Amino acid sequence: MFRILKLLVFLLVVGGVGLVGYAYVGPFFGADFSAPQDEVRVPVTLDAQ
């Protein structure tokens, strides 16, 4: 049972390191993580009494 727990912790750590590494190295390979820069205007009606 402890062996499976160690494996899961190891996979979580390796996955986290891989995700952080991809976040840093991804833009060099064409991955774009920036948010869209479109302006959105929506009229709002306030119902004040």
C-alpha positions as CSV (number, residue, x, y, z in Angstrom):
1,M,0.0,0.0,0.0
2,F,2.9,2.4,0.9
3,R,4.4,1.6,-2.5
4,I,1.4,2.8,-4.4
5,L,1.3,6.0,-2.3
6,K,4.9,6.7,-3.0
7,L,4.2,6.1,-6.7
8,L,1.3,8.6,-6.7
9,V,3.3,11.2,-4.9
10,F,6.2,10.8,-7.3
11,L,3.8,11.1,-10.3
12,L,2.3,14.3,-8.8
13,V,5.7,15.8,-8.3
14,V,6.8,14.9,-11.8
15,G,3.6,16.2,-13.3
16,G,3.9,19.5,-11.4
17,V,7.5,19.9,-12.5
18,G,6.4,19.1,-16.1
19,L,3.6,21.6,-16.0
20,V,5.8,24.4,-14.6
21,G,8.4,23.6,-17.2
22,Y,5.9,23.7,-20.0
23,A,4.6,27.0,-18.8
24,Y,8.1,28.5,-19.0
25,V,9.3,26.7,-22.2
26,G,5.9,26.6,-24.0
27,P,6.1,30.1,-25.6
28,F,9.4,29.2,-27.3
29,F,7.6,26.3,-29.1
30,G,4.5,28.3,-30.2
31,A,2.2,27.9,-27.3
32,D,0.4,31.2,-26.6
33,F,-0.8,31.5,-23.0
34,S,-1.8,35.2,-23.1
35,A,-5.4,36.3,-22.5
36,P,-7.5,37.6,-25.4
37,Q,-7.2,41.4,-25.7
38,D,-10.7,42.1,-27.0
39,E,-12.7,45.0,-25.5
40,V,-16.3,44.0,-24.6
41,R,-18.9,46.7,-23.8
42,V,-22.2,45.5,-22.4
43,P,-25.0,47.9,-21.4
44,V,-26.1,47.4,-17.8
45,T,-29.5,48.5,-16.4
46,L,-29.5,49.2,-12.7
47,D,-32.8,48.8,-10.9
48,A,-32.4,51.2,-8.0
49,Q,-35.3,52.1,-5.8
